[in-house]
Amino acid sequence: MQIFEKSGEARMAAWLQSLVWNPLFLGLFLFTGAYFTLRSRLFILRHPLMVLRATFGQMFRPVNDGISPFRALSCSLAACMGTGNIIGVAGALLLGGAGSIFWMVVSALLGMATSCAENILGLLHRKKDETGEWSGGSIAYIEAAFGSRKIAFLFALCCTAVSLGMGNMAQVNSAAEALREQQPFSPLPCGLVFAALTGLVIFGGAKRITALTEKLIPPLCAVFLLACFAVLVKCRAELIPSVRLIFRQAFSLRSAGAGAFGFTLSQTVRVGVSRGVFSNEAGLGSAPLIHASAQTDSPFRQGLWGSVEVFIDTVLMGAVTALVFLCSGAAQSAAAPAQMTVLAFSCVFGRFSGAFVSVSLAVFAFATLIGWACYGEKGAAYCFGRKGVLPYRLVYLACIVLGACVRAETVWALADVFNALMALPNLTALLFLRKEIIAHMKKPRLP
């Protein structure tokens, strides 16, 4: 990702980004996660084996109505495990230092309970639409919490906007730029190829999307993690020092005085928490839109699938990627996220590291494109009815082509703004309806 001189639009987007991601808003994320973690008596953290048995242990059960819980997980992971897990983590290290990774993981650990709460409510408030498919999720419980279709409409509209920005243009832009660094070419053909492949999938509806993500996400995660572990094994002497650096900088960054310390520490926390949310989407209300379509015998069981999703995405994939950047020395020597990524894997792949990173980013971006298309389509259907689905799909494909050609900085900043506009009503709704959630968390029913 190249560094450009900021235009007026980019400066405005960055100002809005810093305005909405203020300490109070970050505190709302952490408070919500901590509240449900404590009210559930730390169930998810105390009983990891039970969580695994309740989720992956049941993944081969037959499905007669809706999609399987594992397909819902795969689609949700596809939406959040985009270029943010690579470029986003590298950007967090550049902006907030190694300490931002600590806060990213903390927000994810608390976000596991938030995601569980979202999915529980999504199941409790879902209903079948005119096509006979389950729908509702976060849109339904936000409408119920506020007793207002207008607020739910605003949430759905923001969800649609996020799908076009963070879930679309930002992903394609990062992937296209990485590909262009390996083989210079016009960005337009790259955007057209992404659009064509995405169109083949999304015009098949949610079932085709979830069927593809079920086959794509597990091997994609496995290959990327194997590459990461290869780097960590080669740079194992730096592993412990890197972990120490993360903890040390999380609370005591280099500074020239108390004022600078306060600023750098707040920057570290802000970047870490916002990157965590950007990575796993816990608290945004996006995941319940697909989890509400799953066939399950228990809202709490489907909630646990959401917790597993957050753990895989950020605690496992995000933290391991960050350690790769730190242990390899790339975080200390790179000036841009894409450069950091290539440098990190060069110790294993040598001159082929650029190709590996480019292909990885392209596949991750494609997975996110099809996952967020499903979310955005549900938002558009709520706002404009089923007649709005086809226009949305066409706009979505057009934005893919546009995303390959525009500068990335404004898109990423605006994506953070719309993330906040989604999260605020969603987190508030979770707290308003907390009694419904706690009733299932305190006395888990897992038939």
Protein Blocks (a to p, Z undefined) as FASTA:
>chain_A
ZZddddfklmmmmmmmmmmmgfklmmmmmmmmmmmmmmnoommmmmmmlmmmmmmmmmmg
ccfehcdfklmmmmmmmmmmmmklmmmmmmmmmmnojmlmmmmmmmmmmmmmmmmmmmmm
mmmmgccdfkopachjjmlmmmmmnopaklmmmmmmmmmmmmmmmmmmmmmmmmmmmmmm
mmgcdfklmmmmmmmmmmmmmmnojmlmmmmmmmmmmmmmmmmmmmmmmmmmmmmmmmmm
mmmmmmmmmmmccdfbjklmmmmmmmmmmmmmmmmmmmnoponlmmmmmmmmpccfbfkl
mmmmmmmmmmmmmmmmmmmmmmmmmmnommmmpcbfklmmmmmmmmmnmmmlmmmmmmmm
mmmmmmmmmmmmmmmmmmmmmmnojmlmmmmmmmmmmmmmmmmmmcfklmmmmmmmmmmm
mmmmmmmmmmmmmmmmmmmmmmccdZZ
